[in-house]
Amino acid sequence: MKLDVIKLDAGKAGSIDLADEVFGLEPRADILHRVVRWQRAKAQQGTHSVLGKSDVSYSTKKIYRQKGTGGARHGSKKAPTFRHGGVYKGPTPRSHAHELPKKFRALGLKHALSAKAATGDLIVLEDLNLAEAKTAFLAKAVKELGWKRVLIIDGADVNENFATAARNLEGVDILPTMGANVYDILKRDTLVITKAGVEALEARLK
């Protein structure tokens, strides 16, 4: 697959051949869904907690005699049937993470990249080099390029001036190649990858 390479000023900077095994797959929703579920489950805090019968603060005195009342044989007001009693089998802190094979995660990333390429929402940028960390300059460039909700993936390291200039720009997110993931790619309307980023992704996923 051949794609034009552009500069930040929207000028042409030649073209690049993208590997079909990374950017040219037929996107599969089931694979993307499984990888996104794995990511979100891993990110879930799991701090939900309730007080059980042994946790609530209440007297343990037997509330009434065992026999002759015509009611249930309760021992204390900590029982779940009473107001302020403990919750029966309620949620406790735990991890929601589950296993997903490394090869399947890599396949999910390939399908996410291919999905953006298939819809024409993939843009290859020459580089992110900025002489100065000027937010106003970058904001103007992003507006002229028509990027609204964009994820930019650079090589191993993101240009420091570019990262500083983009810090306060709404809708612009930047990641190094190792941070590229399915959820962030699918969440944005446009995916922008630098030439260094393309090379690193192809080396990682081929």
C-alpha positions as CSV (number, residue, x, y, z in Angstrom):
1,M,0.0,0.0,0.0
2,K,1.4,3.4,-1.0
3,L,0.6,6.6,0.9
4,D,1.6,10.2,0.5
5,V,3.8,11.7,3.1
6,I,3.0,15.3,4.2
7,K,4.7,18.0,6.3
8,L,3.2,20.0,9.1
9,D,2.6,22.9,6.7
10,A,0.6,20.5,4.5
11,G,3.3,20.3,1.9
12,K,4.2,17.1,0.1
13,A,7.2,15.1,1.2
14,G,7.1,12.2,-1.1
15,S,5.4,8.8,-0.5
16,I,5.9,5.7,1.5
17,D,5.2,2.0,1.0
18,L,3.2,0.5,4.0
19,A,3.4,-3.2,4.7
20,D,0.2,-5.0,3.8
21,E,0.6,-7.4,6.7
22,V,0.4,-4.5,9.1
23,F,-1.7,-1.8,7.3
24,G,-3.6,-3.8,4.7
25,L,-5.6,-6.4,6.6
26,E,-9.4,-6.7,6.3
27,P,-10.5,-5.3,9.7
28,R,-12.3,-7.7,11.9
29,A,-14.7,-6.2,14.6
30,D,-14.5,-9.4,16.8
31,I,-10.7,-9.1,17.2
32,L,-10.8,-5.4,17.9
33,H,-13.7,-5.9,20.4
34,R,-11.7,-8.6,22.3
35,V,-8.6,-6.5,22.5
36,V,-10.5,-3.3,23.6
37,R,-12.3,-5.3,26.3
38,W,-9.0,-6.7,27.5
39,Q,-7.5,-3.1,27.7
40,R,-10.5,-1.6,29.5
41,A,-10.7,-4.5,32.0
42,K,-7.0,-4.1,32.8
43,A,-7.5,-0.4,33.4
44,Q,-10.6,-0.9,35.7
45,Q,-9.7,0.0,39.3
46,G,-11.8,-2.7,41.0
47,T,-12.0,-0.8,44.2
48,H,-15.7,-1.4,44.7
49,S,-16.5,-2.7,48.2
50,V,-19.4,-3.2,50.6
51,L,-19.7,-4.2,54.2
52,G,-20.6,-7.9,54.8
53,K,-22.3,-9.4,57.9
54,S,-19.0,-9.6,59.7
55,D,-18.0,-6.0,58.8
56,V,-21.0,-3.9,59.9
57,S,-20.9,-2.2,63.3
58,Y,-23.8,-3.5,65.3
59,S,-24.5,-5.4,68.6
60,T,-24.2,-9.1,68.3
61,K,-26.8,-9.6,71.1
62,K,-29.6,-12.1,70.2
63,I,-32.5,-9.8,69.3
64,Y,-35.3,-12.0,70.7
65,R,-35.7,-15.5,72.1
66,Q,-35.2,-18.5,69.9
67,K,-38.6,-20.1,70.2
68,G,-42.2,-19.1,70.5
69,T,-42.2,-15.8,68.5
70,G,-43.6,-17.2,65.3
71,G,-40.8,-15.5,63.4
72,A,-37.4,-16.5,62.0
73,R,-34.7,-17.6,64.4
74,H,-32.4,-14.6,64.1
75,G,-29.2,-14.3,66.1
76,S,-28.3,-10.6,65.5
77,K,-29.3,-7.5,63.5
78,K,-26.2,-7.9,61.3
79,A,-28.2,-10.2,59.1
80,P,-28.8,-8.9,55.5
81,T,-32.6,-9.0,56.0
82,F,-32.4,-6.1,58.5
83,R,-31.9,-2.4,57.8
84,H,-28.2,-1.5,58.2
85,G,-27.3,-5.2,58.1
86,G,-24.4,-6.6,56.1
87,V,-24.7,-7.1,52.3
88,Y,-24.8,-10.8,51.2
89,K,-22.1,-11.6,48.7
90,G,-21.5,-8.0,47.7
91,P,-18.6,-6.7,45.6
92,T,-15.1,-6.7,47.1
93,P,-11.9,-5.2,45.8
94,R,-10.5,-7.3,43.0
95,S,-8.7,-7.1,39.7
96,H,-10.8,-7.3,36.5
97,A,-7.8,-8.1,34.3
98,H,-7.9,-11.2,32.2
99,E,-5.3,-12.9,30.0
100,L,-5.0,-12.3,26.3
101,P,-2.2,-13.9,24.3
102,K,0.6,-11.5,23.2
103,K,0.2,-12.6,19.5
104,F,-3.6,-11.8,19.6
105,R,-2.8,-8.3,21.1
106,A,-0.4,-7.7,18.2
107,L,-3.0,-8.9,15.7
108,G,-5.5,-6.5,17.3
109,L,-3.1,-3.6,16.8
110,K,-2.6,-4.6,13.1
111,H,-6.4,-4.6,12.6
112,A,-6.8,-1.2,14.3
113,L,-4.1,0.3,12.0
114,S,-5.7,-1.4,8.9
115,A,-9.1,-0.1,9.9
116,K,-7.8,3.5,9.9
117,A,-6.0,2.9,6.6
118,A,-9.2,1.4,5.0
119,T,-11.4,4.4,5.9
120,G,-8.8,6.9,4.7
121,D,-8.2,8.2,8.3
122,L,-4.5,7.3,8.3
123,I,-2.0,10.1,7.6
124,V,1.8,9.7,7.4
125,L,3.8,12.8,8.6
126,E,7.4,13.3,7.7
127,D,8.4,14.2,11.3
128,L,7.4,16.2,14.4
129,N,10.4,18.4,14.5
130,L,9.7,21.9,15.7
131,A,12.3,24.7,16.1
132,E,10.3,26.2,19.0
133,A,7.6,24.9,21.4
134,K,4.9,27.3,20.2
135,T,1.4,26.2,20.9
136,A,-0.1,28.9,18.7
137,F,1.9,27.8,15.7
138,L,0.9,24.1,16.2
139,A,-2.7,25.0,16.8
140,K,-2.8,26.9,13.5
141,A,-1.2,24.0,11.6
142,V,-3.6,21.4,13.1
143,K,-6.6,23.6,12.2
144,E,-5.4,24.1,8.6
145,L,-4.9,20.3,8.3
146,G,-8.4,19.7,9.5
147,W,-7.5,17.5,12.4
148,K,-10.1,17.6,15.2
149,R,-9.7,14.4,17.3
150,V,-6.3,13.1,16.3
151,L,-3.8,10.6,17.7
152,I,-0.2,11.2,16.7
153,I,2.3,8.3,16.9
154,D,6.0,9.1,16.7
155,G,9.1,6.9,16.8
156,A,10.8,5.6,20.0
157,D,10.8,9.2,21.4
158,V,8.5,12.1,20.8
159,N,10.0,15.4,19.8
160,E,10.2,17.5,23.0
161,N,9.2,20.8,21.5
162,F,6.2,19.2,19.7
163,A,5.1,17.5,22.9
164,T,5.3,20.8,24.8
165,A,3.4,22.7,22.1
166,A,0.7,20.1,21.9
167,R,0.2,19.7,25.7
168,N,-2.7,22.3,25.9
169,L,-4.3,21.5,22.5
170,E,-7.7,19.9,22.9
171,G,-8.2,16.8,20.8
172,V,-4.5,16.2,20.1
173,D,-2.8,13.2,21.7
174,I,0.7,12.0,21.2
175,L,2.2,8.6,21.9
176,P,5.6,7.0,21.2
177,T,5.5,3.8,19.2
178,M,5.6,1.5,22.2
179,G,2.5,3.3,23.6
180,A,0.4,2.6,20.4
181,N,-2.7,0.6,21.4
182,V,-6.0,-0.4,19.9
183,Y,-8.3,1.6,22.2
184,D,-6.6,4.9,21.7
185,I,-6.4,4.4,17.9
186,L,-10.1,3.6,17.5
187,K,-11.2,6.4,19.9
188,R,-9.8,9.1,17.6
189,D,-11.1,10.2,14.3
190,T,-7.7,10.6,12.6
191,L,-4.5,8.6,13.1
192,V,-1.2,10.4,12.2
193,I,2.0,8.4,12.2
194,T,5.5,9.8,11.5
195,K,7.8,8.0,9.1
196,A,9.9,6.9,12.1
197,G,6.7,5.7,13.7
198,V,5.8,3.6,10.6
199,E,9.2,2.0,10.5
200,A,9.1,1.2,14.3
201,L,5.5,-0.2,14.1
202,E,6.4,-2.4,11.1
203,A,9.5,-3.7,12.8
204,R,7.5,-4.5,15.9
205,L,4.5,-6.1,14.2
206,K,6.0,-7.9,11.2
